[in-house]
Amino acid sequence: MEMNDKAQLQTIEGLAAALLITLTIMTVTQNSVLVTPQSEMQTEVQLQQIANDALNIVDSAPEGTFQTNLTESVAGLNLSQNANLNQPIIEELDLLLSNKIIPDTVYNVDIAYVEGNNLKTKNVIINGVPTENAVVGRRLVTLDNSTVTSAGGSWNINESSIRVVEVRLILWKV
């Protein structure tokens, strides 16, 4: 009987290809680093997402969903006071955040803006001292004179200018 050298060569090539593919897959999977966050880090990542989502929801909700949105709340601030909870527009924001948006967390709200050449930071809502695992969600709001006037705020903005304010939501679990 004659041996078919061609068939044996194809079998050897197939085995070599299977071995090469197997080694490639093993090398790729062993050299890939899969990072799974620890439970504390996972909580911080979730809180960070909640903080950013809360600010986005309050600022971009359809008209009529809330009495005022984030931009209107910031525009209505009286800047002569630091913690502004005695202002109705901030009481409303505090109730909205605590009851509807982030009910199971503790939070503070600060704003930061540039006036002249100085960065100013004001506490808007204070509910406690943040713990070491606190996270900060940020959202920029743009104020113009008409927004401030209609909200009854005390921002000094000319007719033709705007002011960008960073709203910081500091969020933590107790």
N, C-alpha and C positions, 0 to 999 in steps of 0.2 A: 504494500500500500504506500501510496505517495503522501507525503505530508504537505499541507498547504501553508507555506511560510508566510504568505500574505495575511492569512486569517490570524495567525499567531502574533504578527506584528501589530495588527489592529487591536487585538486584545490587550497587548502590553501598552499601547498608546492610550487606550481607554482607562486602564488602571492608573497610569501615570497622571492623566488629566484629573481623575477623581481624587487622587492623592494631593495634587497641586491645589485643587479647589478646597479640599478639606483643610490643608495647612493654611491657606489664605484666610479662610473664615475663622480659624482658631487664632491666628495672629491678630486679625482685626478686632475680634471680640475681647481678647486678653489685653490689648493695648488701649482699648477705649475705657475712659474713666466715666463711670456712671455715678453721679453725685446725687444722693438722696438726702434731702435736708433732715436734720435731726428734729425732734418734736418742737424744741424751742425755736429753731430757725423757721420751721414750717408755720408756727403761730405768727411769727414776725412777718413772714411773707404774706400770709393771709390778712393780717391787720393792715399791712401796707396797701394791699389791693382794696380792702374795705374802705380805707381812708380816701384813696384816690377816687373810688367809685362814688362815695358819699358826696364829695365835692362836685363831681361831674353831674350827679343826679340833681343836686340842689341848684346848680347853676344852669343846667340845660333842660330842665323839665319843661314840658309844653305849658304854654300860658294857661293859667287857671288851675294848674295842679296844686301849687302852693300859693299862699298869699303874696309872697315876694320871693324872688330868686336870690342867689348868692351875690350877684352884681348889685342888685337893688339894696340888699342888706348892707353891703360894704359902703355903697354910695350914701346911705342914710346915717352913717356913723357921726357921732359928735366926738371929734378928735381931742377935745379938751379933757376928756376923762379917759383913764386907762382901761379898767375893766368896765365894760359898757352894759352890764346886765340890766340896769334900770331904764334902758331905752327900749321902747316897745318893739322896734324892728329887730333888736338883738334877742329879746325874750322870745320872739317868734322863731328866729333861727335856732335858738337853743332848744325850744320845745320840739321843733321839727326834727333836729338831729337826735335828740334823746328818745323821743317817742316812736318815730317812724323809720328813720334811716339806720341808726346804729344804737339800738336800745340796750344791748348787753355789754357795752364798753364804757370806759371813762375817757373823757376827751377835754382838751382845751382848744381854743381857736385864737390864733394870733394873726396879725397882718404886718406886712413889711412893705415899705415904699421908700423911694428916694425923694428927699425934699432939699432943694439946693444941691449941695454935694454930699449930703449926709444920708446914710441909710437909717431910717427910723423903724422901730418895731413897737407895736402896741398890742397889749393883751386885750382881746375882745370878750372871750368867754373863759372863765377859770373855774374848773370843777375839781381841781386837786393838783398834787405834785406828781408829774410823770414818773413812772418807775423806770428801771434801767432797760426794760424791754419795750419801751415806747417807740412808736414809729411816727414819721411825719409825712402826711399827704399834702401836696401843694397844688394850687390852681391859681393861674394868673387871671385877673379880671381887669378890664379896661374901663376907666371912668371918664366921662366927658361932662361938661358943664350942665347940659340938659338932664342927664341921669341924676347928677347930684342934686340939682334944683328940685326935680320932681320927687326925689326920695327925702328931701329935707335935711340933707347932710351938711357938714361944715367944712368940706374940702375946699381949698382955694384953687380953683381951676379956671383959667381964662376961657373965653368963648371959643377960641380957635385951637386950644391945646387939649391933650388927654393926659391921663395919669394911669400907669400900670401898677397894680397892687397885687402882691403875692399873698394869698390866703393860705395859712398853714393850719392844718387839722392835726393836732398831736393826739394820738390814740394809743390806749393801753388797756390791758385786762388786769383786773385785780384778783 
